[in-house]
Amino acid sequence: MNTNFLAAVMDTILPGEPELAGGAAPLPCATQAGLALSRDDPRHDLVLRLIARQAGGEARFIAASAAERAAILQAVEQEGFEAFRALVSSLLQDYYEAPEILRILGWRGGGPQPQGHLVPEADAETLRRLDRVRARGPFWRSAD
């Protein structure tokens, strides 16, 4: 599959935002966020072939207007819902884990560990409830 076709599919699904009023940074489209679909990824081969077929070929999808691309994707979603949903879910996960997107959203980089996230100290009511849990003792069987 043509890399321009793959980029057009991603950018149609995740088109980014126009400039926002008030100075907030707009979210970029998928390719500007650094996403890339592999031509050789068998997980999305079916849905990508459906998109190309519905468009009349990869080149026609690339040349189509944004509205035409959206209509093509809607038709493919109707025809191959599970495969289309898997593609969108995969793209969304990659998109919202991309460093540029995390930066724009104000999220710190890196994983949750070893730094973790700051959690406020438990209040008296929470501690009282935890005392009941501790008093119950273990409810599992030892593996020994």
N, CA, C and O atoms as a GROMACS GRO file, in nm:
protein
  576
    1MET      N    1   0.084  -0.119   0.000
    1MET     CA    2   0.000   0.000   0.000
    1MET      C    3   0.088   0.124   0.000
    1MET      O    4   0.194   0.128   0.062
    2ASN      N    5   0.043   0.222  -0.069
    2ASN     CA    6   0.113   0.349  -0.084
    2ASN      C    7   0.116   0.424   0.049
    2ASN      O    8   0.013   0.434   0.116
    3THR      N    9   0.232   0.478   0.087
    3THR     CA   10   0.242   0.552   0.213
    3THR      C   11   0.155   0.678   0.211
    3THR      O   12   0.104   0.719   0.316
    4ASN      N   13   0.137   0.739   0.095
    4ASN     CA   14   0.049   0.856   0.086
    4ASN      C   15  -0.096   0.818   0.111
    4ASN      O   16  -0.172   0.895   0.171
    5PHE      N   17  -0.135   0.699   0.066
    5PHE     CA   18  -0.270   0.649   0.092
    5PHE      C   19  -0.289   0.627   0.242
    5PHE      O   20  -0.390   0.668   0.299
    6LEU      N   21  -0.191   0.562   0.306
    6LEU     CA   22  -0.200   0.536   0.449
    6LEU      C   23  -0.208   0.667   0.527
    6LEU      O   24  -0.286   0.678   0.622
    7ALA      N   25  -0.128   0.766   0.487
    7ALA     CA   26  -0.132   0.896   0.553
    7ALA      C   27  -0.267   0.964   0.533
    7ALA      O   28  -0.320   1.025   0.626
    8ALA      N   29  -0.323   0.954   0.414
    8ALA     CA   30  -0.453   1.015   0.386
    8ALA      C   31  -0.563   0.951   0.470
    8ALA      O   32  -0.652   1.020   0.520
    9VAL      N   33  -0.557   0.819   0.487
    9VAL     CA   34  -0.655   0.750   0.571
    9VAL      C   35  -0.643   0.800   0.715
    9VAL      O   36  -0.743   0.836   0.777
   10MET      N   37  -0.521   0.802   0.767
   10MET     CA   38  -0.501   0.846   0.906
   10MET      C   39  -0.547   0.989   0.926
   10MET      O   40  -0.616   1.020   1.024
   11ASP      N   41  -0.511   1.078   0.834
   11ASP     CA   42  -0.545   1.219   0.849
   11ASP      C   43  -0.693   1.246   0.827
   11ASP      O   44  -0.744   1.350   0.871
   12THR      N   45  -0.762   1.156   0.761
   12THR     CA   46  -0.907   1.169   0.747
   12THR      C   47  -0.975   1.127   0.876
   12THR      O   48  -1.074   1.187   0.918
   13ILE      N   49  -0.923   1.023   0.940
   13ILE     CA   50  -0.979   0.977   1.067
   13ILE      C   51  -0.945   1.074   1.180
   13ILE      O   52  -1.029   1.103   1.264
   14LEU      N   53  -0.822   1.124   1.181
   14LEU     CA   54  -0.776   1.219   1.283
   14LEU      C   55  -0.725   1.345   1.214
   14LEU      O   56  -0.605   1.363   1.197
   15PRO      N   57  -0.818   1.434   1.174
   15PRO     CA   58  -0.779   1.548   1.092
   15PRO      C   59  -0.715   1.665   1.167
   15PRO      O   60  -0.670   1.760   1.103
   16GLY      N   61  -0.710   1.660   1.297
   16GLY     CA   62  -0.656   1.773   1.371
   16GLY      C   63  -0.760   1.882   1.386
   16GLY      O   64  -0.876   1.865   1.350
   17GLU      N   65  -0.715   1.995   1.439
   17GLU     CA   66  -0.805   2.107   1.465
   17GLU      C   67  -0.754   2.233   1.396
   17GLU      O   68  -0.634   2.248   1.374
   18PRO      N   69  -0.844   2.323   1.362
   18PRO     CA   70  -0.799   2.453   1.311
   18PRO      C   71  -0.743   2.535   1.428
   18PRO      O   72  -0.754   2.495   1.543
   19GLU      N   73  -0.683   2.648   1.396
   19GLU     CA   74  -0.634   2.738   1.501
   19GLU      C   75  -0.749   2.771   1.595
   19GLU      O   76  -0.861   2.797   1.552
   20LEU      N   77  -0.720   2.769   1.724
   20LEU     CA   78  -0.824   2.795   1.823
   20LEU      C   79  -0.816   2.938   1.874
   20LEU      O   80  -0.707   2.994   1.885
   21ALA      N   81  -0.929   2.995   1.905
   21ALA     CA   82  -0.932   3.129   1.963
   21ALA      C   83  -0.876   3.121   2.105
   21ALA      O   84  -0.888   3.018   2.171
   22GLY      N   85  -0.818   3.228   2.150
   22GLY     CA   86  -0.767   3.230   2.286
   22GLY      C   87  -0.625   3.181   2.300
   22GLY      O   88  -0.572   3.177   2.411
   23GLY      N   89  -0.562   3.144   2.190
   23GLY     CA   90  -0.422   3.106   2.194
   23GLY      C   91  -0.393   2.962   2.230
   23GLY      O   92  -0.276   2.924   2.239
   24ALA      N   93  -0.495   2.879   2.251
   24ALA     CA   94  -0.471   2.738   2.282
   24ALA      C   95  -0.413   2.668   2.159
   24ALA      O   96  -0.453   2.696   2.046
   25ALA      N   97  -0.321   2.579   2.183
   25ALA     CA   98  -0.258   2.506   2.072
   25ALA      C   99  -0.357   2.406   2.013
   25ALA      O  100  -0.417   2.328   2.088
   26PRO      N  101  -0.375   2.406   1.882
   26PRO     CA  102  -0.465   2.308   1.820
   26PRO      C  103  -0.398   2.171   1.815
   26PRO      O  104  -0.276   2.160   1.807
   27LEU      N  105  -0.479   2.067   1.819
   27LEU     CA  106  -0.426   1.932   1.804
   27LEU      C  107  -0.393   1.909   1.657
   27LEU      O  108  -0.473   1.944   1.570
   28PRO      N  109  -0.276   1.851   1.627
   28PRO     CA  110  -0.238   1.827   1.488
   28PRO      C  111  -0.308   1.704   1.432
   28PRO      O  112  -0.366   1.624   1.506
   29CYS      N  113  -0.303   1.690   1.300
   29CYS     CA  114  -0.356   1.569   1.236
   29CYS      C  115  -0.264   1.451   1.271
   29CYS      O  116  -0.158   1.470   1.329
   30ALA      N  117  -0.307   1.333   1.235
   30ALA     CA  118  -0.234   1.211   1.272
   30ALA      C  119  -0.089   1.211   1.225
   30ALA      O  120   0.000   1.180   1.303
   31THR      N  121  -0.065   1.246   1.099
   31THR     CA  122   0.072   1.241   1.049
   31THR      C  123   0.158   1.349   1.112
   31THR      O  124   0.277   1.326   1.136
   32GLN      N  125   0.102   1.466   1.141
   32GLN     CA  126   0.179   1.571   1.209
   32GLN      C  127   0.213   1.531   1.352
   32GLN      O  128   0.310   1.580   1.409
   33ALA      N  129   0.133   1.443   1.411
   33ALA     CA  130   0.159   1.393   1.546
   33ALA      C  131   0.261   1.279   1.544
   33ALA      O  132   0.299   1.228   1.650
   34GLY      N  133   0.303   1.238   1.425
   34GLY     CA  134   0.405   1.134   1.414
   34GLY      C  135   0.352   0.993   1.396
   34GLY      O  136   0.429   0.898   1.403
   35LEU      N  137   0.223   0.977   1.372
   35LEU     CA  138   0.168   0.844   1.352
   35LEU      C  139   0.202   0.791   1.214
   35LEU      O  140   0.217   0.868   1.118
   36ALA      N  141   0.214   0.661   1.205
   36ALA     CA  142   0.240   0.595   1.077
   36ALA      C  143   0.178   0.457   1.079
   36ALA      O  144   0.192   0.383   1.177
   37LEU      N  145   0.109   0.422   0.973
   37LEU     CA  146   0.057   0.286   0.956
   37LEU      C  147   0.157   0.209   0.872
   37LEU      O  148   0.213   0.262   0.776
   38SER      N  149   0.179   0.085   0.909
   38SER     CA  150   0.270   0.000   0.832
   38SER      C  151   0.194  -0.064   0.716
   38SER      O  152   0.080  -0.108   0.731
   39ARG      N  153   0.259  -0.069   0.601
   39ARG     CA  154   0.199  -0.137   0.485
   39ARG      C  155   0.184  -0.286   0.509
   39ARG      O  156   0.098  -0.351   0.450
   40ASP      N  157   0.268  -0.339   0.597
   40ASP     CA  158   0.274  -0.483   0.617
   40ASP      C  159   0.200  -0.529   0.743
   40ASP      O  160   0.214  -0.644   0.783
   41ASP      N  161   0.122  -0.442   0.805
   41ASP     CA  162   0.051  -0.479   0.927
   41ASP      C  163  -0.076  -0.555   0.891
   41ASP      O  164  -0.170  -0.496   0.837
   42PRO      N  165  -0.082  -0.685   0.920
   42PRO     CA  166  -0.198  -0.764   0.881
   42PRO      C  167  -0.325  -0.728   0.958
   42PRO      O  168  -0.435  -0.762   0.914
   43ARG      N  169  -0.312  -0.661   1.072
   43ARG     CA  170  -0.430  -0.628   1.153
   43ARG      C  171  -0.526  -0.536   1.078
   43ARG      O  172  -0.648  -0.544   1.096
   44HIS      N  173  -0.472  -0.448   0.995
   44HIS     CA  174  -0.557  -0.349   0.928
   44HIS      C  175  -0.564  -0.368   0.777
   44HIS      O  176  -0.620  -0.283   0.706
   45ASP      N  177  -0.510  -0.476   0.728
   45ASP     CA  178  -0.506  -0.499   0.584
   45ASP      C  179  -0.647  -0.502   0.523
   45ASP      O  180  -0.671  -0.439   0.420
   46LEU      N  181  -0.739  -0.573   0.586
   46LEU     CA  182  -0.875  -0.585   0.533
   46LEU      C  183  -0.942  -0.449   0.520
   46LEU      O  184  -0.995  -0.416   0.414
   47VAL      N  185  -0.941  -0.370   0.626
   47VAL     CA  186  -1.012  -0.242   0.623
   47VAL      C  187  -0.946  -0.145   0.526
   47VAL      O  188  -1.015  -0.067   0.461
   48LEU      N  189  -0.815  -0.148   0.516
   48LEU     CA  190  -0.747  -0.059   0.422
   48LEU      C  191  -0.780  -0.097   0.278
   48LEU      O  192  -0.794  -0.010   0.192
   49ARG      N  193  -0.791  -0.227   0.251
   49ARG     CA  194  -0.831  -0.270   0.117
   49ARG      C  195  -0.977  -0.231   0.088
   49ARG      O  196  -1.010  -0.193  -0.025
   50LEU      N  197  -1.062  -0.239   0.190
   50LEU     CA  198  -1.201  -0.195   0.172
   50LEU      C  199  -1.208  -0.046   0.139
   50LEU      O  200  -1.286  -0.004   0.054
   51ILE      N  201  -1.126   0.034   0.208
   51ILE     CA  202  -1.123   0.178   0.182
   51ILE      C  203  -1.078   0.205   0.038
   51ILE      O  204  -1.140   0.284  -0.034
   52ALA      N  205  -0.971   0.139  -0.003
   52ALA     CA  206  -0.920   0.158  -0.140
   52ALA      C  207  -1.025   0.115  -0.243
   52ALA      O  208  -1.046   0.184  -0.343
   53ARG      N  209  -1.090   0.002  -0.219
   53ARG     CA  210  -1.193  -0.046  -0.312
   53ARG      C  211  -1.311   0.051  -0.319
   53ARG      O  212  -1.359   0.083  -0.428
   54GLN      N  213  -1.357   0.098  -0.204
   54GLN     CA  214  -1.470   0.190  -0.199
   54GLN      C  215  -1.438   0.321  -0.272
   54GLN      O  216  -1.526   0.382  -0.333
   55ALA      N  217  -1.313   0.364  -0.265
   55ALA     CA  218  -1.271   0.489  -0.330
   55ALA      C  219  -1.245   0.472  -0.479
   55ALA      O  220  -1.238   0.571  -0.552
   56GLY      N  221  -1.231   0.348  -0.524
   56GLY     CA  222  -1.193   0.325  -0.664
   56GLY      C  223  -1.042   0.323  -0.682
   56GLY      O  224  -0.992   0.345  -0.792
   57GLY      N  225  -0.972   0.298  -0.574
   57GLY     CA  226  -0.826   0.290  -0.577
   57GLY      C  227  -0.762   0.386  -0.478
   57GLY      O  228  -0.823   0.484  -0.434
   58GLU      N  229  -0.638   0.356  -0.443
   58GLU     CA  230  -0.566   0.438  -0.347
   58GLU      C  231  -0.548   0.581  -0.398
   58GLU      O  232  -0.566   0.676  -0.322
   59ALA      N  233  -0.513   0.596  -0.525
   59ALA     CA  234  -0.490   0.730  -0.582
   59ALA      C  235  -0.617   0.814  -0.577
   59ALA      O  236  -0.610   0.935  -0.553
   60ARG      N  237  -0.731   0.752  -0.599
   60ARG     CA  238  -0.857   0.828  -0.595
   60ARG      C  239  -0.889   0.872  -0.453
   60ARG      O  240  -0.942   0.981  -0.432
   61PHE      N  241  -0.856   0.787  -0.355
   61PHE     CA  242  -0.880   0.829  -0.216
   61PHE      C  243  -0.791   0.948  -0.182
   61PHE      O  244  -0.836   1.044  -0.120
   62ILE      N  245  -0.665   0.941  -0.222
   62ILE     CA  246  -0.570   1.050  -0.195
   62ILE      C  247  -0.619   1.180  -0.258
   62ILE      O  248  -0.611   1.286  -0.196
   63ALA      N  249  -0.671   1.173  -0.381
   63ALA     CA  250  -0.714   1.292  -0.454
   63ALA      C  251  -0.851   1.343  -0.411
   63ALA      O  252  -0.889   1.455  -0.446
   64ALA      N  253  -0.926   1.264  -0.336
   64ALA     CA  254  -1.062   1.302  -0.297
   64ALA      C  255  -1.061   1.419  -0.199
   64ALA      O  256  -0.963   1.441  -0.127
   65SER      N  257  -1.170   1.494  -0.199
   65SER     CA  258  -1.186   1.604  -0.102
   65SER      C  259  -1.209   1.545   0.037
   65SER      O  260  -1.234   1.426   0.052
   66ALA      N  261  -1.200   1.629   0.137
   66ALA     CA  262  -1.223   1.584   0.275
   66ALA      C  263  -1.363   1.526   0.290
   66ALA      O  264  -1.381   1.424   0.357
   67ALA      N  265  -1.462   1.590   0.229
   67ALA     CA  266  -1.600   1.540   0.238
   67ALA      C  267  -1.615   1.406   0.168
   67ALA      O  268  -1.683   1.317   0.218
   68GLU      N  269  -1.551   1.390   0.053
   68GLU     CA  270  -1.557   1.262  -0.020
   68GLU      C  271  -1.488   1.152   0.060
   68GLU      O  272  -1.538   1.040   0.068
   69ARG      N  273  -1.374   1.183   0.119
   69ARG     CA  274  -1.303   1.084   0.202
   69ARG      C  275  -1.390   1.042   0.321
   69ARG      O  276  -1.398   0.923   0.353
   70ALA      N  277  -1.454   1.139   0.385
   70ALA     CA  278  -1.540   1.106   0.499
   70ALA      C  279  -1.654   1.015   0.456
   70ALA      O  280  -1.689   0.922   0.528
   71ALA      N  281  -1.712   1.040   0.340
   71ALA     CA  282  -1.821   0.956   0.289
   71ALA      C  283  -1.771   0.815   0.260
   71ALA      O  284  -1.841   0.717   0.286
   72ILE      N  285  -1.651   0.804   0.206
   72ILE     CA  286  -1.592   0.673   0.178
   72ILE      C  287  -1.573   0.596   0.309
   72ILE      O  288  -1.606   0.478   0.318
   73LEU      N  289  -1.520   0.664   0.410
   73LEU     CA  290  -1.497   0.598   0.538
   73LEU      C  291  -1.629   0.558   0.604
   73LEU      O  292  -1.636   0.453   0.668
   74GLN      N  293  -1.732   0.639   0.589
   74GLN     CA  294  -1.863   0.602   0.644
   74GLN      C  295  -1.917   0.476   0.578
   74GLN      O  296  -1.974   0.390   0.644
   75ALA      N  297  -1.899   0.466   0.448
   75ALA     CA  298  -1.945   0.346   0.376
   75ALA      C  299  -1.866   0.223   0.421
   75ALA      O  300  -1.924   0.116   0.439
   76VAL      N  301  -1.736   0.239   0.438
   76VAL     CA  302  -1.652   0.127   0.484
   76VAL      C  303  -1.689   0.088   0.626
   76VAL      O  304  -1.691  -0.031   0.659
   77GLU      N  305  -1.719   0.186   0.710
   77GLU     CA  306  -1.760   0.155   0.847
   77GLU      C  307  -1.886   0.070   0.847
   77GLU      O  308  -1.898  -0.022   0.928
   78GLN      N  309  -1.980   0.100   0.758
   78GLN     CA  310  -2.103   0.022   0.749
   78GLN      C  311  -2.075  -0.121   0.700
   78GLN      O  312  -2.136  -0.216   0.747
   79GLU      N  313  -1.983  -0.133   0.607
   79GLU     CA  314  -1.954  -0.263   0.546
   79GLU      C  315  -1.868  -0.352   0.636
   79GLU      O  316  -1.892  -0.472   0.647
   80GLY      N  317  -1.769  -0.294   0.698
   80GLY     CA  318  -1.676  -0.373   0.779
   80GLY      C  319  -1.655  -0.310   0.915
   80GLY      O  320  -1.546  -0.266   0.949
   81PHE      N  321  -1.764  -0.306   0.994
   81PHE     CA  322  -1.763  -0.231   1.120
   81PHE      C  323  -1.650  -0.273   1.214
   81PHE      O  324  -1.577  -0.188   1.263
   82GLU      N  325  -1.636  -0.403   1.239
   82GLU     CA  326  -1.536  -0.449   1.336
   82GLU      C  327  -1.395  -0.412   1.291
   82GLU      O  328  -1.314  -0.365   1.372
   83ALA      N  329  -1.364  -0.433   1.166
   83ALA     CA  330  -1.231  -0.401   1.115
   83ALA      C  331  -1.206  -0.250   1.120
   83ALA      O  332  -1.097  -0.205   1.153
   84PHE      N  333  -1.309  -0.172   1.087
   84PHE     CA  334  -1.296  -0.026   1.090
   84PHE      C  335  -1.276   0.022   1.234
   84PHE      O  336  -1.193   0.108   1.261
   85ARG      N  337  -1.354  -0.035   1.326
   85ARG     CA  338  -1.341   0.003   1.467
   85ARG      C  339  -1.203  -0.031   1.520
   85ARG      O  340  -1.146   0.046   1.596
   86ALA      N  341  -1.148  -0.145   1.480
   86ALA     CA  342  -1.014  -0.183   1.524
   86ALA      C  343  -0.909  -0.083   1.474
   86ALA      O  344  -0.817  -0.047   1.548
   87LEU      N  345  -0.924  -0.039   1.350
   87LEU     CA  346  -0.831   0.061   1.296
   87LEU      C  347  -0.841   0.192   1.373
   87LEU      O  348  -0.739   0.248   1.414
   88VAL      N  349  -0.962   0.241   1.394
   88VAL     CA  350  -0.981   0.367   1.465
   88VAL      C  351  -0.929   0.356   1.608
   88VAL      O  352  -0.863   0.448   1.657
   89SER      N  353  -0.958   0.246   1.676
   89SER     CA  354  -0.911   0.228   1.814
   89SER      C  355  -0.759   0.229   1.821
   89SER      O  356  -0.700   0.290   1.910
   90SER      N  357  -0.697   0.162   1.727
   90SER     CA  358  -0.551   0.158   1.722
   90SER      C  359  -0.493   0.297   1.699
   90SER      O  360  -0.396   0.336   1.765
   91LEU      N  361  -0.551   0.371   1.606
   91LEU     CA  362  -0.503   0.506   1.577
   91LEU      C  363  -0.524   0.599   1.697
   91LEU      O  364  -0.436   0.679   1.730
   92LEU      N  365  -0.639   0.589   1.761
   92LEU     CA  366  -0.665   0.675   1.877
   92LEU      C  367  -0.566   0.649   1.990
   92LEU      O  368  -0.516   0.742   2.052
   93GLN      N  369  -0.538   0.521   2.016
   93GLN     CA  370  -0.442   0.488   2.121
   93GLN      C  371  -0.305   0.546   2.089
   93GLN      O  372  -0.242   0.608   2.174
   94ASP      N  373  -0.259   0.525   1.967
   94ASP     CA  374  -0.128   0.579   1.927
   94ASP      C  375  -0.128   0.732   1.931
   94ASP      O  376  -0.029   0.792   1.974
   95TYR      N  377  -0.236   0.793   1.888
   95TYR     CA  378  -0.245   0.939   1.882
   95TYR      C  379  -0.232   1.000   2.021
   95TYR      O  380  -0.154   1.092   2.043
   96TYR      N  381  -0.311   0.948   2.115
   96TYR     CA  382  -0.312   1.007   2.248
   96TYR      C  383  -0.195   0.963   2.335
   96TYR      O  384  -0.185   1.004   2.451
   97GLU      N  385  -0.106   0.880   2.281
   97GLU     CA  386   0.019   0.847   2.348
   97GLU      C  387   0.137   0.918   2.282
   97GLU      O  388   0.250   0.909   2.332
   98ALA      N  389   0.114   0.987   2.172
   98ALA     CA  390   0.221   1.058   2.101
   98ALA      C  391   0.271   1.174   2.186
   98ALA      O  392   0.191   1.249   2.242
   99PRO      N  393   0.403   1.190   2.198
   99PRO     CA  394   0.459   1.296   2.283
   99PRO      C  395   0.405   1.436   2.251
   99PRO      O  396   0.379   1.514   2.342
  100GLU      N  397   0.387   1.467   2.123
  100GLU     CA  398   0.338   1.600   2.085
  100GLU      C  399   0.196   1.623   2.136
  100GLU      O  400   0.163   1.733   2.181
  101ILE      N  401   0.113   1.521   2.129
  101ILE     CA  402  -0.026   1.533   2.176
  101ILE      C  403  -0.028   1.547   2.327
  101ILE      O  404  -0.101   1.630   2.381
  102LEU      N  405   0.052   1.467   2.396
  102LEU     CA  406   0.059   1.478   2.542
  102LEU      C  407   0.105   1.617   2.584
  102LEU      O  408   0.054   1.673   2.680
  103ARG      N  409   0.202   1.672   2.511
  103ARG     CA  410   0.252   1.807   2.542
  103ARG      C  411   0.141   1.910   2.525
  103ARG      O  412   0.121   1.995   2.612
  104ILE      N  413   0.069   1.903   2.414
  104ILE     CA  414  -0.038   2.000   2.388
  104ILE      C  415  -0.148   1.989   2.492
  104ILE      O  416  -0.206   2.090   2.534
  105LEU      N  417  -0.177   1.867   2.535
  105LEU     CA  418  -0.282   1.847   2.636
  105LEU      C  419  -0.235   1.882   2.777
  105LEU      O  420  -0.314   1.881   2.871
  106GLY      N  421  -0.106   1.912   2.791
  106GLY     CA  422  -0.054   1.950   2.922
  106GLY      C  423  -0.018   1.834   3.011
  106GLY      O  424  -0.005   1.850   3.133
  107TRP      N  425  -0.003   1.717   2.953
  107TRP     CA  426   0.030   1.598   3.029
  107TRP      C  427   0.181   1.582   3.030
  107TRP      O  428   0.247   1.607   2.930
  108ARG      N  429   0.235   1.542   3.142
  108ARG     CA  430   0.380   1.526   3.149
  108ARG      C  431   0.424   1.406   3.066
  108ARG      O  432   0.348   1.310   3.050
  109GLY      N  433   0.544   1.411   3.015
  109GLY     CA  434   0.597   1.299   2.936
  109GLY      C  435   0.638   1.184   3.025
  109GLY      O  436   0.643   1.197   3.148
  110GLY      N  437   0.668   1.073   2.963
  110GLY     CA  438   0.713   0.956   3.037
  110GLY      C  439   0.597   0.873   3.088
  110GLY      O  440   0.481   0.914   3.084
  111GLY      N  441   0.632   0.756   3.136
  111GLY     CA  442   0.532   0.663   3.186
  111GLY      C  443   0.487   0.698   3.327
  111GLY      O  444   0.543   0.788   3.390
  112PRO      N  445   0.386   0.628   3.376
  112PRO     CA  446   0.336   0.654   3.510
  112PRO      C  447   0.435   0.612   3.619
  112PRO      O  448   0.424   0.659   3.732
  113GLN      N  449   0.529   0.527   3.587
  113GLN     CA  450   0.629   0.482   3.684
  113GLN      C  451   0.766   0.517   3.632
  113GLN      O  452   0.781   0.521   3.510
  114PRO      N  453   0.865   0.543   3.709
  114PRO     CA  454   0.868   0.530   3.855
  114PRO      C  455   0.815   0.652   3.928
  114PRO      O  456   0.797   0.647   4.050
  115GLN      N  457   0.790   0.762   3.857
  115GLN     CA  458   0.745   0.883   3.926
  115GLN      C  459   0.604   0.869   3.982
  115GLN      O  460   0.575   0.920   4.091
  116GLY      N  461   0.520   0.801   3.910
  116GLY     CA  462   0.382   0.788   3.954
  116GLY      C  463   0.308   0.920   3.943
  116GLY      O  464   0.361   1.018   3.892
  117HIS      N  465   0.187   0.921   3.990
  117HIS     CA  466   0.105   1.041   3.992
  117HIS      C  467   0.082   1.080   4.137
  117HIS      O  468   0.068   0.994   4.224
  118LEU      N  469   0.079   1.208   4.164
  118LEU     CA  470   0.053   1.255   4.299
  118LEU      C  471  -0.091   1.223   4.337
  118LEU      O  472  -0.185   1.255   4.264
  119VAL      N  473  -0.105   1.160   4.452
  119VAL     CA  474  -0.236   1.126   4.503
  119VAL      C  475  -0.249   1.196   4.638
  119VAL      O  476  -0.159   1.185   4.722
  120PRO      N  477  -0.357   1.266   4.661
  120PRO     CA  478  -0.371   1.335   4.789
  120PRO      C  479  -0.379   1.236   4.905
  120PRO      O  480  -0.421   1.122   4.888
  121GLU      N  481  -0.339   1.282   5.021
  121GLU     CA  482  -0.349   1.200   5.141
  121GLU      C  483  -0.495   1.163   5.164
  121GLU      O  484  -0.586   1.240   5.135
  122ALA      N  485  -0.515   1.043   5.218
  122ALA     CA  486  -0.651   0.997   5.246
  122ALA      C  487  -0.709   1.076   5.363
  122ALA      O  488  -0.638   1.110   5.458
  123ASP      N  489  -0.837   1.104   5.354
  123ASP     CA  490  -0.903   1.174   5.464
  123ASP      C  491  -0.945   1.074   5.572
  123ASP      O  492  -0.930   0.953   5.553
  124ALA      N  493  -0.996   1.123   5.682
  124ALA     CA  494  -1.031   1.038   5.797
  124ALA      C  495  -1.136   0.933   5.759
  124ALA      O  496  -1.126   0.819   5.803
  125GLU      N  497  -1.235   0.971   5.680
  125GLU     CA  498  -1.340   0.876   5.640
  125GLU      C  499  -1.282   0.761   5.557
  125GLU      O  500  -1.320   0.646   5.577
  126THR      N  501  -1.192   0.792   5.466
  126THR     CA  502  -1.129   0.687   5.384
  126THR      C  503  -1.046   0.595   5.472
  126THR      O  504  -1.052   0.473   5.457
  127LEU      N  505  -0.969   0.652   5.565
  127LEU     CA  506  -0.888   0.569   5.655
  127LEU      C  507  -0.977   0.480   5.740
  127LEU      O  508  -0.942   0.364   5.765
  128ARG      N  509  -1.091   0.531   5.786
  128ARG     CA  510  -1.183   0.450   5.866
  128ARG      C  511  -1.235   0.332   5.784
  128ARG      O  512  -1.243   0.220   5.835
  129ARG      N  513  -1.267   0.354   5.659
  129ARG     CA  514  -1.315   0.246   5.573
  129ARG      C  515  -1.204   0.144   5.547
  129ARG      O  516  -1.231   0.024   5.542
  130LEU      N  517  -1.082   0.190   5.531
  130LEU     CA  518  -0.970   0.098   5.509
  130LEU      C  519  -0.942   0.014   5.633
  130LEU      O  520  -0.896  -0.100   5.620
  131ASP      N  521  -0.969   0.065   5.753
  131ASP     CA  522  -0.952  -0.014   5.875
  131ASP      C  523  -1.040  -0.138   5.871
  131ASP      O  524  -0.998  -0.245   5.914
  132ARG      N  525  -1.161  -0.125   5.818
  132ARG     CA  526  -1.250  -0.241   5.807
  132ARG      C  527  -1.193  -0.343   5.709
  132ARG      O  528  -1.205  -0.464   5.732
  133VAL      N  529  -1.132  -0.298   5.603
  133VAL     CA  530  -1.072  -0.389   5.505
  133VAL      C  531  -0.953  -0.461   5.567
  133VAL      O  532  -0.939  -0.582   5.552
  134ARG      N  533  -0.867  -0.386   5.638
  134ARG     CA  534  -0.751  -0.448   5.703
  134ARG      C  535  -0.794  -0.550   5.808
  134ARG      O  536  -0.731  -0.654   5.822
  135ALA      N  537  -0.900  -0.521   5.882
  135ALA     CA  538  -0.948  -0.611   5.986
  135ALA      C  539  -1.001  -0.742   5.928
  135ALA      O  540  -0.996  -0.845   5.993
  136ARG      N  541  -1.051  -0.737   5.807
  136ARG     CA  542  -1.105  -0.857   5.744
  136ARG      C  543  -0.997  -0.961   5.719
  136ARG      O  544  -1.024  -1.081   5.725
  137GLY      N  545  -0.876  -0.917   5.693
  137GLY     CA  546  -0.766  -1.009   5.666
  137GLY      C  547  -0.772  -1.062   5.524
  137GLY      O  548  -0.863  -1.031   5.448
  138PRO      N  549  -0.672  -1.144   5.489
  138PRO     CA  550  -0.667  -1.196   5.352
  138PRO      C  551  -0.786  -1.289   5.323
  138PRO      O  552  -0.829  -1.364   5.410
  139PHE      N  553  -0.836  -1.282   5.204
  139PHE     CA  554  -0.946  -1.370   5.164
  139PHE      C  555  -0.905  -1.464   5.052
  139PHE      O  556  -0.990  -1.526   4.987
  140TRP      N  557  -0.775  -1.475   5.028
  140TRP     CA  558  -0.724  -1.565   4.926
  140TRP      C  559  -0.651  -1.680   4.991
  140TRP      O  560  -0.610  -1.673   5.107
  141ARG      N  561  -0.634  -1.785   4.915
  141ARG     CA  562  -0.567  -1.904   4.964
  141ARG      C  563  -0.420  -1.894   4.926
  141ARG      O  564  -0.386  -1.852   4.816
  142SER      N  565  -0.333  -1.932   5.016
  142SER     CA  566  -0.189  -1.928   4.991
  142SER      C  567  -0.153  -2.029   4.883
  142SER      O  568  -0.211  -2.138   4.876
  143ALA      N  569  -0.057  -1.995   4.799
  143ALA     CA  570  -0.014  -2.084   4.691
  143ALA      C  571   0.080  -2.193   4.741
  143ALA      O  572   0.113  -2.284   4.665
  144ASP      N  573   0.123  -2.186   4.865
  144ASP     CA  574   0.217  -2.287   4.919
  144ASP      C  575   0.157  -2.423   4.930
  144ASP      O  576   0.224  -2.517   4.974
   0.00000   0.00000   0.00000
